[in-house]
Amino acid sequence: MFTVYVLYSENYNKIYIGYTYNIEQRLLAHNHLETKGYTLKYRPWKLIYTEIFSEKSEAMKREKQLKTAKGREFI
C-alpha cells in the first residue's frame, strides 16, 4: 500500500506533498531524522491529509496532481 500525504508547517505556513509506502517512518524522517532537504528547515510538520493506493503508479500520479494549482486549491 502506498500513501499520498500532505504535511503542514504551522510556524511557516508551508505545505509539503509526497508519497510513501511507510507513512509512520516517513513522518519520523520529516520531523526528526533527516539532516538535509526542504522539510528540515520548516519543522515541525503536521499530517493534514492522506490517500491510500494499492499501486505505486497511482500514488505517483495523485501526488503529481496535488502539486498542481488545482490540486493545491483542493488542499
C-alpha positions in Angstrom: 0.0 0.0 0.0 1.2 3.5 -0.8 0.1 6.7 0.9 0.0 10.1 -0.7 0.2 12.6 2.1 0.2 16.4 2.8 2.1 17.9 5.6 1.6 21.4 7.0 4.1 23.6 8.9 2.1 25.9 11.0 5.2 28.0 12.0 6.0 28.8 8.4 2.6 28.4 6.7 4.1 25.8 4.2 2.7 22.6 2.8 4.6 19.5 1.6 3.2 16.8 -0.7 4.7 13.4 -1.0 4.1 9.6 -1.2 5.5 6.7 0.7 4.9 3.0 1.4 5.5 3.6 5.2 3.8 6.7 6.4 4.9 6.3 10.1 8.6 6.1 9.2 8.3 8.9 6.7 6.7 11.3 9.3 9.5 10.4 11.7 12.1 11.2 9.0 10.5 14.6 8.1 10.3 15.7 11.8 13.4 14.1 13.3 15.7 12.0 11.3 16.5 13.9 8.1 19.7 16.1 8.1 19.2 17.9 4.8 16.5 18.9 2.4 13.4 21.1 2.1 11.4 19.7 5.0 14.3 20.1 7.5 14.0 23.9 7.7 10.3 24.1 8.2 9.8 21.7 11.1 7.6 20.7 12.9 5.3 19.2 10.3 1.7 18.1 11.0 0.0 15.4 8.8 -3.2 17.0 7.4 -4.3 14.7 4.6 -3.8 11.2 3.3 -5.0 8.9 0.5 -4.2 5.2 0.2 -3.4 3.5 -3.1 -2.6 -0.1 -3.9 -0.2 0.7 -6.8 2.8 2.9 -6.7 2.0 4.4 -10.1 -1.4 5.5 -8.8 0.2 7.2 -5.8 2.7 9.0 -8.0 0.0 10.2 -10.4 -2.1 11.6 -7.5 1.0 13.2 -5.9 1.7 15.0 -9.2 -1.9 16.1 -9.5 -2.0 17.5 -5.9 1.2 19.5 -6.7 -0.6 21.4 -9.5 -2.5 24.7 -8.8 -5.8 22.8 -8.9 -4.5 20.2 -6.5 -3.2 22.8 -4.1 -6.6 24.5 -4.3 -8.2 21.2 -3.2 -5.9 21.0 -0.2 
